[in-house]
Amino acid sequence: MTHVPDHPEHVDYPDAPEDTHEKPAPFDQGNNRDLMADPQSDATQRTSLAKHAAAAVAEEGPPLAFDEQVGLANAASVLDPDAPPVLTVENLKMYFPVKSGGVIRRTVGQVQAVDGVSFQVPRGGSLGLVGESGCGKSTTGRLITRLYKPTGGSMRFGDDDLATMSDRNMKPLRREVQMIFQDPYSSLNPRHTVGAIVGTPLRVHNVVPRKQILTRVQELLEVVGLNPEHYNRYPNEFSGGQRQRIGIARALALQPKLMVADEPVSALDVSIQAQVINLLQDLQKEFDIAFLFIAHDLAVVRHFCPEVAVMYLGKIVEIGDRESIYSAPRHPYTQALLSAVPDIKQAATGERRDRIRLEGDVPSPINPPSGCRFRTRCPIAQDICAKHEPPLLQIGQRHKVACHFPGPLGKHPTEPLTARLLGVDNDGNPDPGASPSADVVSKPGYDDTWFDLDSRTFGRA
């Protein structure tokens, strides 16, 4: 990231063509169904997904869901299990101090926004980070980009630890790690032109000679699907989807190896979401960019990310490949999240999915519950859940879960599977005849051996 001053400095682009602010070609007018079935003007024909909407109209089927719309252009991203990690995060923590009022402001508590998070992002791959609002997703992204300095833990990017580097030493690495912000409206300075917004990183990092900045800016605008001649327009002259493309162009300007996308499509409608996701997939393939994709829309994450991590109250409760998380979740919180995802196909056929309703509110991160943080809302919690925090245990080749009672929905075990590993009895009390296992230590990545839930022993494929 680069700092953008509040007052825009004059950017002198030599031989810059004058922007005539041509009005866009008019769209057809008339009945929406007829227009999508037989678009006449060039503008309507160029509208993304128009031909796919026409196909849906012709078949008189249900409207296209997000995964169907985005899948018309690009297939779901595929996991490369042999790709080396570009980022390794281990035991990452971020505590925000809570100050008292008055003249002498003392620290009276800490907001444990992120507490002991570990994961890896593969080179050229994508890791999705999901969870309800306030679970620490965005804070994790801002830590990785060093907009926040972490309280503890490590973030290995190549041979460097981003967590301990000074701001001065971070500057060259900011070219390698960029961020797409959630709000396309507030993340762009309204007093800067698009050329100044996208060109500032190039100028600050001396990526190209000054006389070539305009040419590079226009190339980037064209890459993200915008008119390159609109470089001297202001953000208020663009739609929400176009503004998000400007943010993508800005992040892409320095050709980063890792991009943190903080809910990049949450403020856009479904059809524009599909366009932006397809654009990100194309850029990932072309430039070999790794993504940490933060979102609460599980349909978007399922398409874009081959691996998914589920967060709750500052901790990862389940992480694994797409198939493990969406088809075989083992944590009750993940199962509750997936049950809340609307399914347009079921709605069209009249079917209904049983939704798991969690009782109570999310506890305060200032004073989180002891043991398992989800236990106050968990329908299967027992005494051990209040006494011991469940380890993030690997239960498959690419599947980890932090739960004392992991299992399929409706078939969770009645006795804790982690008791023997923690050296305690089923109630969580110390067991004199048992000792904690070294295999329960949570660390990023996956091992060749894992805990089999059926045999309750460690094995390998």
N, C-alpha and C positions, 0 to 999 in steps of 0.2 A: 504494500500500500504506500501511497505517497500522500504527503500533506498538501491539501489544496487551500490556499489562502482565502480569507473571507472576501478580500477585494481582488477581483480579477486583474492581473497585469495584462498590458497590451501584448498580444501575440502578433508579430509582424510576419505574415506568410508572403514571401516574394512571389510575384506573378500569380497571385490568387485570383481565380475568376470570380466575377461578380455573381452573387446569388440573386437570381431574379424572382425567387419565391413563387415559382410556378404553382398554380393550383393543381392538385391531383386530378387525374382524369375522372369524370363523373361516373358514378355507378348507375346501374340500371335501377329503375323505379317500378314498383308494382308488387304483386303478390310474392311473398318470400318463397313459397314452395315452387312457384313457376320459375322464379329467377334462378334458384339453385338447380332446377332440372334442366334449364336451357339458358345459361348466361349469354348475353349478347355483347355487352361492351368489354373492352380489353381489361378494364379495371375489375369487373366482376369475374372475368375468366381467370385473372391472376390471383383472385382471393384464395388463400390456402384452404384446402379441404372442400372447396366448392364441388368438385367432381365426386368426392366421397359422400358428401351430403346428398348429391343428386342420386347416387346409387342407393342410399338408404331410403330416399323418397320413392324411387322406382319400386323397391322391394316392399315398401310400406311396412317396414319392420320398426322395432324400437329405436330411439335415438342412440347414436354412438356414444359409448362410454369413453373415458379418457384413454384407457389402455388400447381400445380399438382405434381411436383417432390417431394416436401417436404411432401405433403399430403399422398403420398404412404406409408410413414413410420409412421407419427404422424398426428393426427387430429389437427385442430386449437385449440389453448388454450381457455379454457372456463372461464368466469368471475364468481367469487364467491362474490355475493353482500354482504354477511354477514361477509366476512373476515375483521378483524380489520387492521388498517393501521400500517405498520412497519415504515413508514417515512411520516411525515407531513411537507410540505414546505409552508411557508406563507410569502408573500410580499418580496420574495428574490430579492436582488439587488447586482449587481456587476458593479462598475464604475472604469474604468482604467484611470489614469491621463494622460493627454497629456502635455508633457514638451516642453518649448521653447528652442531654441538653444542658444549658447553662454556660457560664463563662469558661469553666474548665471542662472540656469535653473529653471524657474518658471512654475507653473501649469497654462496653458492657456485654458484648456478645459478638458472634460471628455468623454470617450467612454462609452456610456450606453449599455454595452453588454447584461446585464440582468436587467430588470426594473419592479419589482413588480410581480414576478411569484409565483403562489400558486397552489399546487396540493397535492395529497396523493398517496402513493404506497401501495397497500394491501399486507398483509403477504402472501407469497407464490404465489403472482400474478405478473402481468407485466403491466407496463405503457409505451406506446410508445411515444416518443418525436420526432416530424417530423417538417420539414420546410426547406426552401432553405438555401444554404450556407451563413454563416454570421448572422443567426438569433439568435444565442446564445445557441444552443442546447449543444454543447460540453462544453461551459463555465458553463452551469448549472450542467452538470455531474461532472466537476472538482470542483465545489463548494461543491457539496454533499460529495465528497470524501476528501474535505478539502485540495486539491492541491492549491486552492485559498481560501483566507479568505474573506468572503462576506463583501460588504459595508454596507448592512442592511438586515433586515428580520430575520426569524428564520427557523431552520431545526430540527424538533423534531424527535429524534430517540430513542424510548422508553421514558425514563425519562430525557434524555440528550438533550441539544440544541447544535448541532454540530457547529452552527454559532459563538458561543461565547466561546467555549472551547479553552484552551491553547494547544500548540503543545504537551506538556508533558502529559496532560490529554487525548489527542486524541490517544496516542499510543495503549492503550488496546482496544479502539473502532475501530481501523483500522483492527482488526481481524474480526469485524462484517460487515464492509463495504469495498468491494474490487472493482476493476475496470478492465475491459477488454479493451485494447486500440485499436484504429482504425487501425493502421499500424502494421501488424505482422512482418515487417522487421526492423523498427527503434525502436520498443518497447522491443526488446530483445538485450542484450549486446552481440556483436559478439565475445568477448573474454571470455565469460563464457560458460561452458558446460550446457547442459539441466539440468543435475543434480544440478549444482550450482544455476541455475536460479529458478528452482522449489523448491529447498531445502532452499534457503535463508530465505523466510518467516518463515519456520519451525524453523530454527536456531535462528532467531532474536527474535521470540516470545516464544521460548522454548516450542513448542507445543508437541514435542516428544523428548525422550532422543537422544543424538547425535549419538549413535550407531544404532538407528533405523531410521535415516533420509533417508538413501538409500532405505530401504524397503518401506517407505512411499512414496518416490518419484516414485519408480517403480509402486506402486499401483495407484498413480494419473495418471501416463502416460497410464496405462492400462485402467483406467476409461474413459479417453478422446480418446481412440482408437489408441494409439501409442504403438510401441514395447517397453516394459519396459527395454529391454537390451540396448537401445540406449541412456541411461541416460548420457553417457560421450561423446556424439557427440556434435558438435557445431551448432548454428542456420543455418549457411550457407549450412549445409548438409541436410536441410529439405525443402520441398516445401512450398508455401504460406499458403495452408490450414493446413499443419502440424504445421507450426509456430504459426498459430492462436490457434491451439489446445494446444500448449505449453503455450501460454498466458492464456488460459482457465484453464489449470492445475495449473498454478501459482496462479491465483485468487481463485481457489477452495481449495488450500492447507490449508487455515485457516478455512474452513467451514463457510463462511460468511452467514449472514441473508439477506443481500442486496448486489446485484451486479449491478454496473453501466456498461453497455455494450455500448461503444462509437463506433457506426458504425462497429461492429465486422466482418461483411461480405462484406463490400463495396469494398474491394480490391480483392475479390475472384470471380471466375466465377460461373455461376448459379448452376451447379451440386454440387460444393463444398459448396456453400451457403446453399443448402438444407441439406447437411450432417452436417454442423456446427449448423444450426438452430435446426435440430432434436436432436443433441447432447445436446444443451442448454435446450431443452424441457425435455429430459430424466433426466438431472441433476436437473432441477427445481422440477420435480416430486419426485425424489429420496431424495433430501436434503432439500426440502421445501424452496427454495431460491426465494426471491423477486427480480424482475429485473426492472431497469429503462433502457429501450431499446431506444437508440438514433440512428436514421437512417434517410435517405432521400428516401429510397426505400419503397414505400407505400405497395407493395405486401408483402415484408418481414414483415413489421409491422403488416399488417392485419392478417397474420397467427399466429404470435407469441404473439401479445398483445391484450387482450380483451378490454383494454381501450387505447385511443389515445388522445394526446394533440398536437395541431398545434400551432407552434410559428412563429411570424413575428416580426423582428426588436426588439428583447428582450422581447416581451410580448406574452402571450398565447391568441390567438384570438378565439379558439374553443377547447373544450375538452368534451369527452363523451365516451360511450361504442362503440364497433366496429360497430354495426348496425347503430347507430345514425350518426357517422362520415362518413362512407362509403356509406350508402344508403340514408341518409337524411341530408346532410350538409346544414347548414343555413348561413354560412359566405361566402362572395364572394371570399375570398382568398382560403379557403378550396376547394371550388368548382373549382377554377382555377387549384389548385394542382392536384385534382383527374382527371380533364380533360386531363392532360398531361401524365397520366400513360398509357404506351403502353399495348395494349390488343392483345395477340398472336392469340386468337380465332377469333377476328374481322379481323385481318390481313389474316388469313387463308381462311375466307369466303368472303373476299373482301369488308366487311363493313368498314365504317370509323366513328370515333367519332368526333363530333365538339369540337375543342379545344378552350378554352378561352385564348386569348393572352393578357397579361397584358402589358400596355404601360409604357414606362419610366423605370428608374433604381431604385433599392432599395435606399432609402435615407440614408444619413450618420448617424450612431449612435452617432456621436459627436454632431450633431444638428438635432435631429429627428423632424418631422412635429408636429405642435400643434394638440391637439385633438386626433383623430384617426390616428395612424401612417400609416395605409394602404390607407388613403384617396387620396394621390397623385397618386395612381395607380388604384384606385377603380372606376369601371364604373358607380356606383350608388351613389357616394358621393354628399352630399348637404352641405349647409352652417353650419348646426349643427355639422357636422363631423370635421370642423376646430376649433370649439369653445369648444367642450366638448369631453373628452375621453369616449367612450362607456364602461359601466360596464360589467364585465363578468357575464352575467345574466343567471340564470338557467331557461331553457325553456322546460325541460323534466325531467323524473325521474332520468336519468343519462346523462344529456346533458346541456352544458353551451356554450354560444356564446357571444362575445364582438363585437356587431354591432348595430348601430342605426336602421338599416333596415334589420333585419334577415328574411329570407324566402327561399322557394325553388328556384332553379335555374330558372330564367326568370319570377318569380312571387314575387319579392321583393316588399314590400309595398311602396307606394309613400310618405307616411308620417312617420316620425320617431316614432317607438314604445316606445322609451325610454324618450321622451320629458317630459311626465307627471311625470315619475319616478324621473327625474332630476330636476323638478321644473322649466322648461323652456318652451318656445313656440316652434313651429316647426322649426323656424330659429335659435334656440339656444339662444335667448335672455331671460333674466329673466322674469318670469311670476309672477306678484304680487299676483295672486290668487292661486298659487300652492306652495307646499313645497316639497323638496326632500324626497323620500321614503327611509326608513331604509333598505328595502329589496334589494337594489342595491349594498350593500357592498360586495365586492368580498372576499371570504374566501375559504379555501380548503374543499374538500368533497362536499356532496350533502345534501340538506334539504328534508323534507317531502312535502314541498310546492314549487311550481314554477310558473313562469309567462307563461300563455297560450297564444301563438301567435294568435290564432283565436279569442278568447274572449277578449284578451288584459287585463286580470285580473289574479290575483294570485289564485291558487287553489291547490288541492291535488288529488291524484289518487282515 
